[in-house]
Amino acid sequence: MKNIRNFSIIAHIDHGKSTLADRLLEITSTVTKEKMTPQYLDQLELERERGITIKLAPVTMRYKIQDPKSEFQNGSTHSLSRVSSRDKSQNQNPHDKNKFELRTLDFEIEDLGFILNLIDTPGHVDFSYEVSRSLAAVEGAILLVDATKGVEAQTLSNFILAKDQNLKIIPAINKIDLPNIQIEEVEKQLINSLGFGKDEIFRVSAKTGQGVRELLAGLIERIPGPVRDEKKPLRALVFDSFYDQFKGVVAYVRVFDGKVKEAAKIKFLGTGQESEVVSVGYFSPELKEKDSLTAGEIGWIATGLKEVSKVRVGDTLSLSGEEVEPLTGYKESKPMVFAGLFPVERSDFKLLKDSLEKLKLNDASLSYEMDSSPALGFGVRAGFLGMLHMEIVQERLEREFGLELIISSPTVRYKIGKTSGEELVVSNPSKLPKQTEIKEIMEPWVKGSIISTKDFTGSVLELVNSRKAKVNNIEYFGEKSKISCELPLSEIVSDFYDKLKTVSSGFASFDYELADFRPIDAVKLEILVAKEPVDALSQIIPKEKAFRVGKALVQKLKEAIPRQQFEVSLQAAINGKIIAAERIPAFRKDVTAKLYGGDRTRKDKLLQKQKKGKKRMKRVGKVDIPQEAFLSVLKI
């Protein structure tokens, strides 16, 4: 069986990618109906709970044309080609639009079997890195668009990613079985905004399977097969990996040239690491072994390596002793948001380090470095692609590795110009130089695009203007509007998504990319608990926001930190100057309760004794700050 098609499914979040993958698994009999569960490729517990795809998921499907007589002419080489006919009526079944004619193909009529390698991808902007890794390993992509929502921010973003990789893109309108669909409107958006022809667009229902077989035939025809040359030296792209205690590091690979099999001596060009192949195979979607992987195929290679850092996602794999050029077209990730991760139990620091190393193997976009805090002990400073990515990493560390973590306030990366002429890049507020040493602080700005309905354009504009945004352009296509703007990254890392969904009643979607660094009048806001600075609560913020944010923080902490046996002071300070303060009163015991009458001096004596005890306790006492206090800061 030589006919291979490698493709991904890309879309905005919740447009039905995983459900379409389910139907493809059923049609190709890769997974039986008895074993099939909704969103079958979403294997993480978090993915099922949240209803979103977090990790890319590859699977190899085998598909054979069932009725060649009805689909091919006698003895010639042909393909299935879709023909469009305009709907005569709004009530016409949209599925009737999918008609097929015969056209010349690039495979023999006797060989009607296909190997279909699918990589399912996430839809949220925070996981666009997973999408770029998937697209680097395939020749085509299905661009799925919800018939009720139309083109959204990540639809455009993923379309551009696929275009940049020169992939064949097949547009498909999904959820045509639902009421209140706007198929004609969505079709116009695909034609006018993305440049597709009307004849190129499929209409499907991933839920019911309507039109999915036609889409499958369409992708077989339109997506080109990979160039296959097994005689060339081996070159394979590592697009994901994980650790197995028996097989060692297992690398997900796309073989572009050559062939690899068990016991072969391999080398990773990026790290220079050499190893011997333990086994190779394909995704069923479970790992299944086979004799070898050849050019054009997608599969896995068990390396036997025990050090997870030796296998990097994006690296090129070759046979030892062969000189080859590394593969190109792979996009590196750029962390946008930074936060400190500290174990609640300080003895768990080594476990945190080991856990992050294993998690990084499965999530190459995660970066971190060692960090320490006087209040929280040893931890790490981690870089994330966004706030959702940060939440997911924290939950995975806690669930999969049994850690209890405290996470510090999220910050972005600032460029600091010092009076000495030196330039620093700072993401940790505790590393910010003294104010007298700073000449200039520059913050990152992003180019953003917000897609909403016309009705909410005004509300969305009010929101972006309140975040110091610069609106460059507003475009309208049908009932949708696209707002192109530039705004500081620090303005969107906390509650921007929540606010955007609120002002647009859930209709708006947002996508962004890093633009440049621009000057800002910023200060370091310190939080002191019992007069001790807590690094994890420090922030770099615009000077004009300092008082408001400082006051809000100490008020939140007063609610979150439980009362002690002594009074606790909460203070917000800039350069040693207190700008806001609160106090948590001490628990009080009525030491005079046992007195009944008698001289007043007896009561005063007991109260003075209690006062001295409180003073001594305050001097030696330590305030335990609960996790809720740190979480409350994240919501400011």
N, C-alpha and C positions, 0 to 999 in steps of 0.2 A: 504494500500500500504506500504509494509515493506522493499522494496529493495531500499537502499540508497547508493549513491556514492558521496563522497566528493572529489573534485579535484581542482587544480589550473592550469592555463596556464602560463608557464614561457618561457622566450626567451630573446635574445638580443633586444635592442631598434630597432623599425621599422621592425621587422620580421613578423608582422601580428597577434599579440595576440588579439587585440581588434576586428579585422575583423573576426577572427575565432569565437570569442564570439558572434558576430552578427549572423553568420550562425547557431550557436547552438541555439540561441534565436528564430530564424525563424523555424528551423526544429522541435523544441519542442513546437512551437506555443505559446511561452511565451510572445512574442511581435508580434503583427500582422504586415503584410507588409505595411499597411497604416501608422502605427505609427513609423515604423523602420527608423532610420537615421544612417548614417555611424558612427562607433565607438559609439554605443548607450550607452554603460556603462561609457564612459568618459563624466561625467556630468559637470565638471568644465569648465568655459569659457576659462581658460588658456590652458587646455588640448586640446580643439578643435582648438585654435589658433596655438599652437605649434605642434599639431599632435602627441603628446606623452601622455602616461598614467602617471599621477602623483600620484593618489590615488588608492589603491586597491578598487575593486568593487565587492561585493557579489551578487549573484542572485540564486534563487531556480527555477529549471525547472522541469516540469513533462513530462515524455516521456513514451509512450506505444509502444511495438513491434507491428507493423502494420499487418504483415502477418506471424503468428506463424507456419502455415502449411509448408511454404517454408523454415523456419529457424529452426524448431525443429522436432524431430522424435516423433512418436505417443506415448503419455502417459509417456515418460521418462523425466528425468531432464537433460537438455542440455544447452550448451553455444555456442556462436559464436567464432571460433578460426581462425586466419588469416593464410593462407598458401601462401608462396612466390614461384614464378616461375621466372627464369631469363629471362630478355628481349632478344629475338632473334635478335632484330634490334634496332638501335638508334631511328628509326621513330615510334616504337611501342608506343601507348598511355600509359603513365606511370600509368594511372588510372586502366588499365587492370590488373595490378599487384595485386590489392586488391581482393583476392579470400577468400571465407570462407568455413570452414567445421564445423561439429557438434562435440561438446565435452561436458563432464559432467559439470553441473553448480551447484551452491549452492542455487538456488531458485526454487520454484514450477512452473511447466509449466502453471498452471492456473493463476498465478500472474505475468503477463508480464509488469506490470507498474513499473516505477522507479522514485524516487526523486533524481534529480541530482543537487547538490549544487556546484556551480562554484564560484571561487574567481579569478577575473582577476587581474593581477599584472603589475606594471611598469617594464621597461626594463633597464633604465639608472642606472649606478653604484651608483649614489647619492641616489637612492631610494631602494637599496637592503634591507634596513630595512623593507620596506613594504612587500617585498617578503618573508622574514623570518617569519613575522607575519602571512602571509597567509598560508605558508607551515606548521606552527605549528597547524593549524586547520583542516587539510585534511589528507587523506590516500594515495593520488596519484597526479601525475602531468603530463600534456602534455608538452613535451619539443619541442618547435617549432623552426625550423631552415629554414632560407631563402634559396631557391634553387639557387639563384644567388650569394649569399654572403658566404654561408657555416657557419661553426662553428666560432663564434667570442668570444671575451673576456667574456661578460656577459653570453653567452651560457655555458661556462665552469663554471663560478662562480655560476650560478643558479643550474646547475647540481650537483655541490658539496653540495650546501645548501640542495637540495632535498635528496641527498644520506645520508647526516648527520642526516636527520630526518627519515631515513629508509622508504622513500616513494616508491611506485611503479611508475616508470617513463616510460612513453610511448613516444618514439621519433616519430616526424612527420616532413617530409620535405614539406614546404609550397611554394606557388607561382609557381606551376608546369605549370601554364597556360602562363607564360611569355616566351618571346624569350631569347636566350642566357643563358638558365639554364644549370646547371652542376650537374644533379641528381646523376650520378654515382660517381662523385668526392665527393659530399657532403655525400653520403652514406658511402664511404670509411672513411671519417673523423669521422663520427659517430661510425663506427665499430672500427677503429684503435685508436681513441683518447678517446672515452667514453665507449668502450667495449660492445656496443649493438650487437646483432645478426642480420643478414640480414633479417630474417623473422619477426623481431620485428618492423621494420621501416615502417611507413605509408607514403603515398604520397598524398598530398591534395592541393587544391586551395581554400583558405579561401574566396577569392573574388567571384569565380563562384559557390562554393559549391561542386566542384568535389572531391569525396573521403571523404567528411566530415561525411556522414552517416555511412560509414564503420569505420571511426575513432571513432565515437560515440559508435557503437556496440563494438569496441575493448576495449574502456575504461570501458564499463559496464562489460565486461568479465574479464579484467585483474586487475582493481583496486579492492581491497578487500572491502567488505562492512564493516561499522564500527561495533565494538563490542557493542551490545545494552543490557543494563541492567537497566531497569527503577526502580528496587527495591533498588538499591544502593543509598546512600546519594548523593544529588546533587553536581556535580562538573562541572563548565563551565569555559572556557577560554575566557577572554575579549581580542579580537584581534583588535578592533577599537571602536570608539565612536564619538558622536557629540552632540551638545546641541540643544534642541527644547524648545521654550518658553512655550509650553503647556505641553509636556511630561517630561520636565527636561532633564537630561542626558540620552541619549539612547545608550546602550552598544551593540556592535556587539559581539555575543557569539557563541562558538561551545560547545554544551553540550556533555560531555564525559560520565557522569553517572547521573542517576536519572531523575527527571522531575521538571519543573517549570511552574507555571501558574499565572494568575492574582490574586492579593491580597496576594501572598505568601510573607513571611518575609524573606529577603535575607541579606547576609553579604559578603563584599569584604574582603578576608583574608589579603591582603597586607596593606590596610589602616585601617581595622577594622570598616569601615563605614557600618551601617545597614540602611535598607530602606524597603519600601513595594512596590511590583511590581504594576505599574499602568496598564500595558498591555504588551503582548508578541506577536510576529509574525514572518513573514518570508519576504524575499526580492523578489519583483516581476518584476523588481528590485525596484519598489516603495515599501514603507512600507505597508504590509498587515497584519491585526490582525488575530490571531487564538486562540484556547482555551489554548494550552499549547505547550511547547517545550520539547521533550523527548531525551533520550540518542541517540547520533549519528547525531542529527539534527544541522543545522546552522541557526541562526535567530537573532532577536533583542529583547532586554528587556528594556522597558521604566522604569527607576528607580524613577522618580519624584524628584531626587536630583537637587538642584539649584546651588550647589557649584561644579564647573567642576573639581576641584582638587581632589575630593573624589573618582573619578573613574579613575584608571590608566590602560592603555593598558598593557596587560601581566599579569594582576591580575587574581586570581581564585575566582569565585563566588560560594557561597554555601547557604544553607538555614540556617537561624539563629538558634542557639542552637545545630547544628550538628558539630561534630569534624571530619574534613577530612584533608588529606594531600594536599598541593598545587600542582598544575600541573607543570610538568617540560618540558624541550625541547624548551623553549622560549628564544630567543636571544635578549639581551638588546642592545640598540643603543649606539654608541660611537661618539660624535661630533668630527669632524676633523678640521673644519675651524671656526674661531671666528671673529665677527665683531660687532661694536657698531651701534645701531639703535637709532636715535634721531629725535623727531618730529620737523619739520620746525617751527611750531607754538608751543611755549613752553607750552602753556595752554593745549595742546593735550596730555600731558604725561599720565594722568589718562586713556584717551581713548586708548593709546598705550598699557598700562598694561592690561586693560580689553580685548582688542583685542587679545593680545598674549595668554592670559589665555584660551580664546575660541578656538583660532587656535591650541594651543597645544593639546587640547582635540581631534582634528581631525588629528593632526600630532605629534604623541608621540615622534618622534625623535628630535623635537625642544626643546632646553634648553636655559634658559636665567637667568640673575641676574641683579639687579639694578646697574646702572653706572651713572656717572656725568662727565661733561667736562666744564671747565671755558668758553670755546668758544661756546659750543652748549647747555649747560644746562643739565637737567636731561634726561636720556635715559636708555637703557638696553644694556648689553653685551650678545649677543646671540651665541649659538653654532650650527653649521650646519654640515650636512654630506658631503658637497662639495659645489662648486661654483654654480652649477645649483640649488641646494636646496636653497642656499642663495637668488638667483634671484627670485625663485618661492615664497618664504616666503615674500620678499619685495613687489612683485607685488600683492600677495593676501591681504596683509595688506592695501595696497593703494587702491585696487579695492573694496574689500569686506567691509572694515571699513572706507573708505574715509580719510585715513591718508596721509599726505605728509611727507616723511621721508628723512633724510640724513643718509647715511651708510658710516661707516669709512673703512679704509684699512683693508682687511682681513688678519688675522694672524693665526698661529698655536699655539699649547700649548708647552711651553718650561719648562724644569726643571732647576731650578736655585740652585746651591750649594753655600751657603754664607760662607765667611771666619769664621763666628761664629759657623759653623757646621750645621746650620739650612738649610732645603731644602724647596724650594717653587715651586709651579706650577703656571706659569704666562702665560696668553693668551692676556692680555692687556698691550701694551707697556708702558702706564703711571704707571703701577704697578712695573716696573722693578727697582730693587734697584740701588743705586749709583755704578759706576764702581769700586770704591775702596772697596765695600762690597762684590763684586762677586768673587767667587773662580773659578766657572765653569758654563758654560751654555750648556745644552744638548737639542738637537732638535729631533723631531720624524722622523723616517725613515719608509718607507713602502715597502712591497714586491709587486712588480707589474708584470703583464703579459700583453704583447702587442702582439696581433695577427694581422698579415698583410699578403699581398701577397709577394712572393719571390722578385718581381721586386723592391719593396720599402724597403727591409730589410736594405740596406746600409744607406738610408736616415733617417730611424727611428733610427738606431744605432748612427748616427751623432747627432741627436736631444737629445737622452737620455744621451750621453756622455757630451754634453754641459750643462746638468743639474746635473752634478756631480754624475751620476749614476754608479753603479757597476753591470756590466752584468754578470750574473751567468751561463746562458745556452741559446743556440739557438737550437730549434727543428724544423724540417721540416716534414709536412704531406701533401702530394700532392703539390698543388700550394701555400699552406699557410706556414707561418713561425710563430713560437711562441718564443718571446724573454722574458726570465725571468730575472728580474733585481731588484735591490734595489736602492732607491733614496730618498732624503729628501722630506718630505711632503711639505715643503715650496716652493719647485721648481715646484710643480704641481697645486698649488691652484689658480694660476692666469690665464695664457694663454697657459698652456701646451696642453689642448685638442685642442684648435684652431690650434696651431703649428703642432700637430700630424696629424690632418686632412689635413693640407696644404701640409706637406712633403710626405704624402701617397696618395694624391689625393682623400681623403675621405674613403680609404679602411681599414685603421687601426682602431682597437678598443682597449680600455685600461681598465683594472680592477686592483684594488689594495686592500690591507688590511694592517693594522698597524702592524709593525714588532717590533721595539724597539726604545730606545733613545740613541743618540750618541753625543759626544762632538762637539761643533762648536765655532769658534772664531767670536762671534756676537757682535753688538753694537746697541744702541738705536739711531735711526735717528730722530731728531726733526725738525719740520717745523715751522718757525716763520713768521707770517703775521703782518706787521707793528710792528715788534719786540715783538709780543705776541705769545707764543707757542699755536699751535692748536693740541690738543690731538688726535683728530680724524684723523689727517694726519700723526701721528707718526708711525714708524715701527721698528721692530726688524729685522735686516738684517745682512748677513755675512759682516765682516769688509772690505773685498776686493771689495765688490760691493757698499760700502757706497757713494763714490764720484760720481760714474756714476749715481746711482739712485737718489741721492740728487740733482744733476744738472738737470736731466730729470724732476724731480718733480717741481722745481721752474720755469723751462721753461714752463711746462704745465699749472701751476697756473697763470703765466703771461698772457697766452692766454685766460684762463677761467674767471679770475676775471676782472670785468669791471673797467675802469678808474674812479678815484674819483676826488674830487675837490682839493685833496692834493696828494703828492707823496707817494706811498706805497712800502715799502721794503719787499722783499721775501727772506728768508734765510733758508738754510739747515745747521743744526749744530749737532755735536757729542760732548758730554760732555762739552757743552758751547763753543766749537770751531767752527767757521763758516767755512764750507767747500765748499759752493756754494751760490751764491747770484744773484738776479735779482731785477729790480725796475720797477714799473708801473708808468710812468710819469703822472703828474696831468693835468687835463683840464686847458687850459690857455685862459683867456679872454684878448683881446687886449684893455687894458685900455687907450692906447694912441691914439686910433682911432679918438677921437674927436678933437685932437690937430692939428692945421694947422700952421706950422712954429713956431716962437717964440724961446725963449731961451731954451737951452738943459736942464737946471736945472728943468724946468717945467715937462719934460718927466721923468727925474730921480726921481723926487719927487713922481710921481704917481706909478712908478715901485717899489719904496721902500715901499710905503703904501701897495701895493698888496702882496709883499713878507712877510710883517709882518702878514697880514691876513692869508696867506697860512700856516705860521708857527704856528699860534694860532689854526687854523682848524686841523692841523696835530696832535696837542697835545690832542685835545678833540674829534677828529673824530673817527668813528668806521667803520671798513671795513666789509661789508656784503659779506660773501663767498657764492656764488650760488651753487646749487646742482650739476651743470655741473662740477664745480671744483673738487668735491669729486669723481664724476664718472670718471673724467679724470685720477685721481690717481689710480683707480682700473685697468686701462689699462696699467700702467707702468710695 
